[in-house]
Amino acid sequence: MAGLGAGFPQPAQAASFDCDKPELAADETAICANRDLNDMDVKMVTTFELITGLMPMGSRGVVQDEQVEWLSKRQACKADLTCLRAAYTERLTQMKSVYDLIERPK
């Protein structure tokens, strides 16, 4: 039945995971339920993909390892919204610093 949900609010979709999957972790549930965290997640994953796409192959591993570390930190926040916001703010700041160091054609 196409269009059945038209006009009704749909659950938020975070960029890095599916909010509709069963058994979300506590951090994922909080992100899906809070628009500002969802927006931060979208920005984080978009920035991560941009940076890793611009970096030379040999340098990507460091950023990817940092991302895995950061995900563990985010998961440790569980549903603590203040902790989650701080984790995203810190990671986005780190990624901006990495982006600023990437050599670009002039």
VMD Tcl script that builds the backbone (N, CA, C; Angstrom):
set m [mol new atoms 318]
animate dup $m
set s [atomselect $m all]
$s set {name element resname resid chain x y z} {
  {N N MET 1 A 0.845 -1.185 0.000}
  {CA C MET 1 A 0.000 0.000 0.000}
  {C C MET 1 A 0.880 1.234 0.000}
  {N N ALA 2 A 1.241 1.660 -1.147}
  {CA C ALA 2 A 2.092 2.838 -1.273}
  {C C ALA 2 A 1.360 4.068 -0.779}
  {N N GLY 3 A 2.085 4.930 -0.098}
  {CA C GLY 3 A 1.511 6.187 0.346}
  {C C GLY 3 A 0.724 6.092 1.638}
  {N N LEU 4 A 0.669 4.914 2.258}
  {CA C LEU 4 A -0.083 4.749 3.484}
  {C C LEU 4 A 0.404 5.688 4.573}
  {N N GLY 5 A 1.727 5.915 4.646}
  {CA C GLY 5 A 2.277 6.774 5.685}
  {C C GLY 5 A 2.307 8.238 5.304}
  {N N ALA 6 A 1.835 8.579 4.119}
  {CA C ALA 6 A 1.888 9.974 3.674}
  {C C ALA 6 A 1.112 10.867 4.633}
  {N N GLY 7 A 1.729 11.965 4.995}
  {CA C GLY 7 A 1.074 12.927 5.870}
  {C C GLY 7 A 1.287 12.642 7.344}
  {N N PHE 8 A 1.840 11.492 7.675}
  {CA C PHE 8 A 2.104 11.159 9.059}
  {C C PHE 8 A 3.591 11.308 9.331}
  {N N PRO 9 A 3.944 11.752 10.535}
  {CA C PRO 9 A 5.372 11.887 10.832}
  {C C PRO 9 A 6.071 10.536 10.725}
  {N N GLN 10 A 7.226 10.537 10.114}
  {CA C GLN 10 A 8.029 9.334 9.973}
  {C C GLN 10 A 9.156 9.389 10.992}
  {N N PRO 11 A 9.622 8.226 11.459}
  {CA C PRO 11 A 10.738 8.238 12.404}
  {C C PRO 11 A 11.974 8.862 11.766}
  {N N ALA 12 A 12.753 9.514 12.588}
  {CA C ALA 12 A 13.985 10.125 12.093}
  {C C ALA 12 A 14.946 9.035 11.636}
  {N N GLN 13 A 15.722 9.333 10.621}
  {CA C GLN 13 A 16.740 8.401 10.146}
  {C C GLN 13 A 18.104 9.038 10.354}
  {N N ALA 14 A 18.910 8.382 11.121}
  {CA C ALA 14 A 20.277 8.842 11.301}
  {C C ALA 14 A 21.098 8.363 10.115}
  {N N ALA 15 A 22.150 9.080 9.818}
  {CA C ALA 15 A 22.949 8.753 8.639}
  {C C ALA 15 A 23.789 7.492 8.825}
  {N N SER 16 A 24.204 7.188 10.030}
  {CA C SER 16 A 25.155 6.097 10.207}
  {C C SER 16 A 24.525 4.764 10.609}
  {N N PHE 17 A 23.231 4.723 10.819}
  {CA C PHE 17 A 22.566 3.472 11.178}
  {C C PHE 17 A 21.067 3.603 10.923}
  {N N ASP 18 A 20.386 2.469 10.917}
  {CA C ASP 18 A 18.958 2.399 10.625}
  {C C ASP 18 A 18.163 2.501 11.928}
  {N N CYS 19 A 17.409 3.580 12.084}
  {CA C CYS 19 A 16.611 3.786 13.291}
  {C C CYS 19 A 15.462 2.778 13.414}
  {N N ASP 20 A 15.134 2.096 12.343}
  {CA C ASP 20 A 14.034 1.132 12.368}
  {C C ASP 20 A 14.478 -0.281 12.725}
  {N N LYS 21 A 15.783 -0.509 12.848}
  {CA C LYS 21 A 16.226 -1.872 13.145}
  {C C LYS 21 A 15.819 -2.242 14.570}
  {N N PRO 22 A 15.489 -3.511 14.763}
  {CA C PRO 22 A 15.115 -3.935 16.114}
  {C C PRO 22 A 16.332 -3.909 17.036}
  {N N GLU 23 A 16.079 -3.724 18.300}
  {CA C GLU 23 A 17.123 -3.775 19.326}
  {C C GLU 23 A 18.242 -2.765 19.113}
  {N N LEU 24 A 17.878 -1.500 18.960}
  {CA C LEU 24 A 18.881 -0.438 18.887}
  {C C LEU 24 A 19.597 -0.332 20.226}
  {N N ALA 25 A 20.857 0.036 20.186}
  {CA C ALA 25 A 21.598 0.326 21.409}
  {C C ALA 25 A 21.039 1.607 22.025}
  {N N ALA 26 A 21.320 1.816 23.298}
  {CA C ALA 26 A 20.780 2.983 24.006}
  {C C ALA 26 A 21.186 4.297 23.342}
  {N N ASP 27 A 22.453 4.396 22.893}
  {CA C ASP 27 A 22.899 5.634 22.241}
  {C C ASP 27 A 22.162 5.845 20.926}
  {N N GLU 28 A 21.950 4.769 20.178}
  {CA C GLU 28 A 21.248 4.885 18.898}
  {C C GLU 28 A 19.790 5.292 19.105}
  {N N THR 29 A 19.138 4.719 20.114}
  {CA C THR 29 A 17.748 5.081 20.418}
  {C C THR 29 A 17.651 6.564 20.748}
  {N N ALA 30 A 18.589 7.059 21.562}
  {CA C ALA 30 A 18.582 8.480 21.931}
  {C C ALA 30 A 18.806 9.365 20.716}
  {N N ILE 31 A 19.709 8.957 19.828}
  {CA C ILE 31 A 19.993 9.739 18.623}
  {C C ILE 31 A 18.772 9.777 17.716}
  {N N CYS 32 A 18.118 8.637 17.540}
  {CA C CYS 32 A 16.926 8.578 16.689}
  {C C CYS 32 A 15.779 9.408 17.259}
  {N N ALA 33 A 15.704 9.507 18.580}
  {CA C ALA 33 A 14.591 10.199 19.234}
  {C C ALA 33 A 14.805 11.705 19.390}
  {N N ASN 34 A 16.013 12.196 19.142}
  {CA C ASN 34 A 16.331 13.608 19.354}
  {C C ASN 34 A 16.860 14.222 18.072}
  {N N ARG 35 A 16.109 15.156 17.541}
  {CA C ARG 35 A 16.426 15.763 16.247}
  {C C ARG 35 A 17.824 16.370 16.206}
  {N N ASP 36 A 18.221 17.071 17.284}
  {CA C ASP 36 A 19.538 17.706 17.254}
  {C C ASP 36 A 20.654 16.662 17.202}
  {N N LEU 37 A 20.493 15.554 17.915}
  {CA C LEU 37 A 21.497 14.494 17.852}
  {C C LEU 37 A 21.486 13.811 16.491}
  {N N ASN 38 A 20.304 13.618 15.947}
  {CA C ASN 38 A 20.200 13.042 14.608}
  {C C ASN 38 A 20.921 13.945 13.601}
  {N N ASP 39 A 20.702 15.245 13.705}
  {CA C ASP 39 A 21.362 16.190 12.803}
  {C C ASP 39 A 22.882 16.148 12.973}
  {N N MET 40 A 23.341 16.023 14.225}
  {CA C MET 40 A 24.775 15.934 14.477}
  {C C MET 40 A 25.335 14.637 13.883}
  {N N ASP 41 A 24.559 13.564 13.957}
  {CA C ASP 41 A 25.002 12.289 13.386}
  {C C ASP 41 A 25.130 12.399 11.868}
  {N N VAL 42 A 24.155 13.031 11.249}
  {CA C VAL 42 A 24.206 13.234 9.797}
  {C C VAL 42 A 25.439 14.052 9.429}
  {N N LYS 43 A 25.681 15.120 10.154}
  {CA C LYS 43 A 26.843 15.976 9.870}
  {C C LYS 43 A 28.142 15.207 10.099}
  {N N MET 44 A 28.188 14.414 11.186}
  {CA C MET 44 A 29.398 13.665 11.493}
  {C C MET 44 A 29.713 12.671 10.393}
  {N N VAL 45 A 28.735 11.875 9.982}
  {CA C VAL 45 A 29.019 10.836 8.983}
  {C C VAL 45 A 29.313 11.460 7.614}
  {N N THR 46 A 28.658 12.553 7.290}
  {CA C THR 46 A 28.922 13.240 6.028}
  {C C THR 46 A 30.337 13.807 6.023}
  {N N THR 47 A 30.737 14.423 7.125}
  {CA C THR 47 A 32.082 14.984 7.242}
  {C C THR 47 A 33.130 13.875 7.192}
  {N N PHE 48 A 32.860 12.768 7.887}
  {CA C PHE 48 A 33.782 11.630 7.883}
  {C C PHE 48 A 33.976 11.107 6.464}
  {N N GLU 49 A 32.888 10.933 5.730}
  {CA C GLU 49 A 32.984 10.434 4.358}
  {C C GLU 49 A 33.720 11.417 3.456}
  {N N LEU 50 A 33.475 12.707 3.633}
  {CA C LEU 50 A 34.172 13.729 2.852}
  {C C LEU 50 A 35.675 13.678 3.119}
  {N N ILE 51 A 36.043 13.657 4.386}
  {CA C ILE 51 A 37.461 13.654 4.758}
  {C C ILE 51 A 38.156 12.407 4.237}
  {N N THR 52 A 37.560 11.243 4.460}
  {CA C THR 52 A 38.226 10.018 4.018}
  {C C THR 52 A 38.294 9.945 2.499}
  {N N GLY 53 A 37.377 10.595 1.812}
  {CA C GLY 53 A 37.430 10.640 0.357}
  {C C GLY 53 A 38.512 11.567 -0.174}
  {N N LEU 54 A 38.865 12.577 0.599}
  {CA C LEU 54 A 39.881 13.545 0.181}
  {C C LEU 54 A 41.302 13.138 0.571}
  {N N MET 55 A 41.412 12.291 1.577}
  {CA C MET 55 A 42.731 11.921 2.089}
  {C C MET 55 A 43.392 10.869 1.204}
  {N N PRO 56 A 44.723 10.916 1.139}
  {CA C PRO 56 A 45.425 9.845 0.429}
  {C C PRO 56 A 45.185 8.514 1.151}
  {N N MET 57 A 45.205 7.443 0.387}
  {CA C MET 57 A 44.893 6.113 0.907}
  {C C MET 57 A 45.669 5.793 2.188}
  {N N GLY 58 A 46.954 6.083 2.247}
  {CA C GLY 58 A 47.780 5.759 3.401}
  {C C GLY 58 A 47.415 6.494 4.674}
  {N N SER 59 A 46.737 7.621 4.570}
  {CA C SER 59 A 46.372 8.423 5.735}
  {C C SER 59 A 44.973 8.111 6.268}
  {N N ARG 60 A 44.186 7.439 5.499}
  {CA C ARG 60 A 42.792 7.177 5.894}
  {C C ARG 60 A 42.689 6.294 7.128}
  {N N GLY 61 A 43.628 5.371 7.277}
  {CA C GLY 61 A 43.568 4.423 8.392}
  {C C GLY 61 A 43.529 5.103 9.746}
  {N N VAL 62 A 44.290 6.165 9.907}
  {CA C VAL 62 A 44.319 6.882 11.180}
  {C C VAL 62 A 42.942 7.461 11.490}
  {N N VAL 63 A 42.342 8.111 10.512}
  {CA C VAL 63 A 41.021 8.726 10.706}
  {C C VAL 63 A 39.974 7.636 10.964}
  {N N GLN 64 A 40.086 6.526 10.262}
  {CA C GLN 64 A 39.145 5.424 10.463}
  {C C GLN 64 A 39.305 4.818 11.855}
  {N N ASP 65 A 40.542 4.662 12.312}
  {CA C ASP 65 A 40.779 4.155 13.667}
  {C C ASP 65 A 40.225 5.107 14.718}
  {N N GLU 66 A 40.414 6.409 14.499}
  {CA C GLU 66 A 39.865 7.413 15.425}
  {C C GLU 66 A 38.339 7.333 15.459}
  {N N GLN 67 A 37.731 7.044 14.306}
  {CA C GLN 67 A 36.277 6.944 14.243}
  {C C GLN 67 A 35.783 5.741 15.053}
  {N N VAL 68 A 36.486 4.628 14.946}
  {CA C VAL 68 A 36.114 3.438 15.723}
  {C C VAL 68 A 36.232 3.734 17.218}
  {N N GLU 69 A 37.318 4.407 17.610}
  {CA C GLU 69 A 37.493 4.810 19.009}
  {C C GLU 69 A 36.358 5.715 19.460}
  {N N TRP 70 A 36.019 6.679 18.608}
  {CA C TRP 70 A 34.951 7.616 18.940}
  {C C TRP 70 A 33.612 6.892 19.078}
  {N N LEU 71 A 33.335 5.933 18.217}
  {CA C LEU 71 A 32.074 5.192 18.317}
  {C C LEU 71 A 31.966 4.478 19.659}
  {N N SER 72 A 33.069 3.947 20.151}
  {CA C SER 72 A 33.068 3.314 21.479}
  {C C SER 72 A 32.742 4.339 22.556}
  {N N LYS 73 A 33.308 5.516 22.407}
  {CA C LYS 73 A 33.039 6.600 23.370}
  {C C LYS 73 A 31.565 6.995 23.324}
  {N N ARG 74 A 31.024 7.111 22.111}
  {CA C ARG 74 A 29.602 7.455 21.963}
  {C C ARG 74 A 28.727 6.382 22.588}
  {N N GLN 75 A 29.044 5.128 22.343}
  {CA C GLN 75 A 28.257 4.027 22.898}
  {C C GLN 75 A 28.303 4.022 24.422}
  {N N ALA 76 A 29.424 4.427 24.997}
  {CA C ALA 76 A 29.557 4.482 26.455}
  {C C ALA 76 A 28.635 5.527 27.073}
  {N N CYS 77 A 28.214 6.494 26.281}
  {CA C CYS 77 A 27.279 7.517 26.768}
  {C C CYS 77 A 25.891 6.929 27.049}
  {N N LYS 78 A 25.592 5.804 26.408}
  {CA C LYS 78 A 24.268 5.180 26.485}
  {C C LYS 78 A 23.221 6.229 26.085}
  {N N ALA 79 A 22.216 6.504 26.917}
  {CA C ALA 79 A 21.153 7.447 26.558}
  {C C ALA 79 A 21.357 8.826 27.187}
  {N N ASP 80 A 22.534 9.106 27.697}
  {CA C ASP 80 A 22.840 10.394 28.331}
  {C C ASP 80 A 22.991 11.454 27.241}
  {N N LEU 81 A 21.972 12.284 27.088}
  {CA C LEU 81 A 21.939 13.265 26.000}
  {C C LEU 81 A 23.081 14.269 26.086}
  {N N THR 82 A 23.422 14.703 27.285}
  {CA C THR 82 A 24.520 15.654 27.455}
  {C C THR 82 A 25.833 15.026 27.018}
  {N N CYS 83 A 26.054 13.795 27.402}
  {CA C CYS 83 A 27.263 13.068 27.016}
  {C C CYS 83 A 27.312 12.883 25.503}
  {N N LEU 84 A 26.193 12.500 24.903}
  {CA C LEU 84 A 26.140 12.299 23.451}
  {C C LEU 84 A 26.428 13.591 22.705}
  {N N ARG 85 A 25.813 14.684 23.138}
  {CA C ARG 85 A 26.061 15.978 22.480}
  {C C ARG 85 A 27.532 16.366 22.595}
  {N N ALA 86 A 28.119 16.157 23.765}
  {CA C ALA 86 A 29.534 16.490 23.963}
  {C C ALA 86 A 30.417 15.613 23.073}
  {N N ALA 87 A 30.079 14.331 22.959}
  {CA C ALA 87 A 30.868 13.426 22.112}
  {C C ALA 87 A 30.818 13.868 20.656}
  {N N TYR 88 A 29.632 14.214 20.173}
  {CA C TYR 88 A 29.519 14.671 18.782}
  {C C TYR 88 A 30.255 15.987 18.576}
  {N N THR 89 A 30.109 16.914 19.503}
  {CA C THR 89 A 30.784 18.210 19.378}
  {C C THR 89 A 32.285 18.026 19.318}
  {N N GLU 90 A 32.819 17.180 20.190}
  {CA C GLU 90 A 34.258 16.925 20.213}
  {C C GLU 90 A 34.727 16.281 18.903}
  {N N ARG 91 A 33.989 15.284 18.426}
  {CA C ARG 91 A 34.403 14.592 17.200}
  {C C ARG 91 A 34.310 15.511 15.986}
  {N N LEU 92 A 33.251 16.300 15.909}
  {CA C LEU 92 A 33.123 17.220 14.778}
  {C C LEU 92 A 34.249 18.253 14.780}
  {N N THR 93 A 34.656 18.705 15.956}
  {CA C THR 93 A 35.776 19.642 16.073}
  {C C THR 93 A 37.068 18.980 15.602}
  {N N GLN 94 A 37.278 17.720 16.004}
  {CA C GLN 94 A 38.468 16.992 15.567}
  {C C GLN 94 A 38.478 16.844 14.042}
  {N N MET 95 A 37.337 16.485 13.488}
  {CA C MET 95 A 37.284 16.275 12.042}
  {C C MET 95 A 37.468 17.577 11.277}
  {N N LYS 96 A 36.997 18.689 11.832}
  {CA C LYS 96 A 37.217 19.978 11.179}
  {C C LYS 96 A 38.708 20.286 11.144}
  {N N SER 97 A 39.413 19.967 12.228}
  {CA C SER 97 A 40.866 20.182 12.268}
  {C C SER 97 A 41.567 19.341 11.214}
  {N N VAL 98 A 41.133 18.094 11.057}
  {CA C VAL 98 A 41.722 17.219 10.031}
  {C C VAL 98 A 41.431 17.793 8.646}
  {N N TYR 99 A 40.205 18.214 8.421}
  {CA C TYR 99 A 39.814 18.781 7.119}
  {C C TYR 99 A 40.664 20.013 6.794}
  {N N ASP 100 A 40.870 20.848 7.793}
  {CA C ASP 100 A 41.651 22.072 7.576}
  {C C ASP 100 A 43.100 21.787 7.177}
  {N N LEU 101 A 43.619 20.600 7.530}
  {CA C LEU 101 A 44.998 20.246 7.224}
  {C C LEU 101 A 45.160 19.563 5.868}
  {N N ILE 102 A 44.061 19.179 5.254}
  {CA C ILE 102 A 44.128 18.494 3.959}
  {C C ILE 102 A 44.554 19.493 2.887}
  {N N GLU 103 A 45.603 19.114 2.148}
  {CA C GLU 103 A 46.070 19.972 1.060}
  {C C GLU 103 A 45.067 19.952 -0.072}
  {N N ARG 104 A 44.738 21.145 -0.546}
  {CA C ARG 104 A 43.808 21.284 -1.656}
  {C C ARG 104 A 44.474 22.090 -2.740}
  {N N PRO 105 A 44.104 21.836 -3.976}
  {CA C PRO 105 A 44.664 22.638 -5.076}
  {C C PRO 105 A 44.326 24.112 -4.879}
  {N N LYS 106 A 45.263 24.946 -5.284}
  {CA C LYS 106 A 45.030 26.397 -5.141}
  {C C LYS 106 A 44.668 27.003 -6.449}
}
mol reanalyze $m
mol bondsrecalc $m
mol representation Tube
mol addrep $m
